[in-house]
């Protein structure tokens, strides 16, 4: 794949999904502003993270299982390198799918360390990897998608990237506020 082929991406087919996320985000922010006025920052942060995590899980389940049609047959792919072979051969759609799979669980990686202050890397790996595996198995059983190890890998990688982003932000905030408490550990 050449860099110029990436520039021709269009997100027209993704507009309905992005619109749902945008509308949800507006209502979510409004609800959290109201909650912030009722309680302190710590409760607000916790409530925001829990609500965000639950909402994100519901959205993911809607997109990956609930709103998909039964295709009538079960498919699986245990070849982890298949995705990368397609990208090397110039498949823009496959490259885009990898990005979306990583973005899919990235918010979980952000929310989990906010909800559980002392969570470790291995916990996020197991929780998010397990959630992704449940999605893949459910898609396979219900014929609403393919059980793919590549999806499991990319979903989990996205969650871990979210965890690392959260850890970096907490470290920066901890340095500016003079406290290293509540930082995720590796």
C-alpha positions in Angstrom: 0.0 0.0 0.0 1.3 3.4 -0.8 0.7 6.5 1.3 -1.3 8.1 -1.4 -3.8 5.3 -1.3 -4.6 6.1 2.3 -5.5 9.7 1.3 -8.5 8.4 -0.8 -10.4 7.1 2.2 -14.0 8.2 2.4 -16.1 7.9 5.5 -19.5 8.2 3.8 -20.6 4.7 4.8 -19.6 5.5 8.4 -21.6 8.7 8.8 -24.6 7.0 10.5 -22.3 5.5 13.1 -20.5 8.7 13.7 -23.8 10.6 13.9 -25.0 8.2 16.6 -21.8 8.7 18.6 -22.0 12.5 18.2 -25.6 12.7 19.4 -24.9 10.4 22.3 -21.8 12.5 23.2 -23.9 15.7 23.4 -26.4 14.1 25.7 -23.7 12.5 27.7 -21.8 15.7 28.3 -25.0 17.5 29.3 -25.9 14.8 31.8 -22.4 15.0 33.3 -22.5 18.8 33.6 -25.7 18.4 35.7 -24.1 15.6 37.8 -21.0 17.8 38.4 -23.1 20.5 40.0 -24.6 17.9 42.5 -21.3 16.3 43.7 -17.6 16.9 44.0 -14.9 16.3 41.4 -14.0 12.7 42.6 -17.6 11.5 42.4 -18.0 13.4 39.1 -14.9 11.7 37.6 -16.1 8.3 38.8 -19.7 8.8 37.5 -18.4 10.1 34.2 -16.1 7.1 33.7 -18.8 4.5 34.7 -21.4 6.1 32.5 -18.9 6.4 29.7 -17.8 2.8 30.0 -21.4 1.4 30.1 -22.5 3.6 27.2 -19.5 2.6 25.2 -20.1 -1.1 25.9 -23.7 -0.8 24.8 -22.7 1.0 21.6 -20.1 -1.6 20.8 -22.6 -4.4 21.4 -25.1 -2.6 19.1 -22.6 -2.2 16.3 -21.0 -5.7 16.5 -23.9 -8.0 17.4 -27.4 -6.5 17.9 -27.8 -4.5 14.6 -26.0 -7.1 12.4 -28.0 -9.5 10.4 -27.7 -13.3 10.6 -25.7 -14.2 7.5 -26.7 -17.8 7.7 -23.3 -19.4 8.2 -20.5 -19.4 10.7 -17.0 -18.2 9.6 -13.7 -18.0 11.4 -10.2 -16.9 10.7 -7.3 -17.9 12.9 -4.6 -16.5 10.6 -3.2 -13.4 12.4 -1.1 -12.4 9.5 -4.0 -12.3 7.0 -4.8 -8.8 7.8 -1.3 -7.6 7.4 -0.9 -9.4 4.1 -4.0 -7.6 2.8 -2.7 -4.3 3.9 0.7 -4.9 2.2 -1.2 -5.9 -1.0 -3.0 -2.5 -0.9 -6.3 -3.0 0.7 -7.5 0.3 2.0 -10.6 -1.2 3.6 -8.5 -3.7 5.6 -6.3 -0.9 6.9 -9.4 1.0 7.9 -10.8 -2.0 9.6 -7.7 -2.5 11.7 -7.9 1.2 12.8 -11.6 0.8 13.7 -10.9 -2.4 15.6 -8.2 -0.6 17.6 -10.5 2.3 18.2 -13.3 0.0 19.3 -11.9 -0.8 22.7 -9.6 2.2 23.2 -12.2 4.0 25.4 -12.4 0.9 27.7 -8.7 1.3 28.2 -9.2 4.9 29.1 -12.2 4.3 31.5 -11.0 1.3 33.4 -8.0 3.1 35.1 -10.3 6.0 36.0 -12.9 3.7 37.7 -10.3 1.4 39.4 -7.4 3.6 40.5 -5.0 0.7 41.2 -5.7 -1.3 38.1 -2.6 -2.9 36.5 -1.7 -3.5 32.8 -2.5 -7.2 33.2 -6.0 -6.5 34.5 -6.8 -4.3 31.5 -5.3 -6.9 29.2 -7.5 -9.6 30.7 -10.7 -7.6 31.0 -10.6 -6.1 27.5 -9.2 -9.2 25.8 -12.0 -11.2 27.5 -14.6 -8.7 26.4 -13.3 -8.9 22.8 -13.3 -12.7 22.9 -16.9 -12.7 24.1 -17.9 -10.5 21.1 -16.0 -12.7 18.6 -17.5 -15.9 20.0 -21.0 -14.4 20.1 -20.6 -13.2 16.5 -19.6 -16.8 15.5 -22.4 -18.5 17.4 -25.1 -16.1 16.2 -23.8 -16.0 12.6 -23.6 -12.2 12.9 -19.9 -11.9 12.1 -16.7 -13.8 11.8 -14.6 -15.1 14.7 -11.2 -13.6 13.8 -8.1 -13.7 15.9 -6.9 -10.5 14.2 -9.9 -8.6 15.5 -9.3 -9.9 19.0 -5.6 -8.8 18.8 -6.5 -5.3 17.4 -9.3 -4.7 19.9 -7.1 -5.6 22.8 -4.2 -3.5 21.4 -6.6 -0.5 21.2 -7.6 -1.0 24.8 -4.0 -1.2 25.9 -3.2 2.0 24.0 -6.1 3.7 25.9 -4.6 2.4 29.1 -1.2 3.9 28.2 -2.8 7.2 27.3 -4.6 7.3 30.6 -1.4 6.4 32.5 0.6 9.2 30.6 -2.1 11.8 31.4 -2.3 10.7 35.0 1.5 11.0 35.3 1.5 14.5 33.8 -1.3 15.6 36.0 0.4 14.0 39.0 3.6 15.9 38.4 1.8 19.2 38.0 -0.2 18.6 41.2 2.7 17.1 43.1 1.0 13.7 43.7 1.7 10.4 42.2 -1.2 8.6 43.9 -3.9 6.9 41.8 -1.5 6.3 38.8 -2.0 3.1 36.8 0.8 0.7 37.3 2.5 -1.4 34.6 
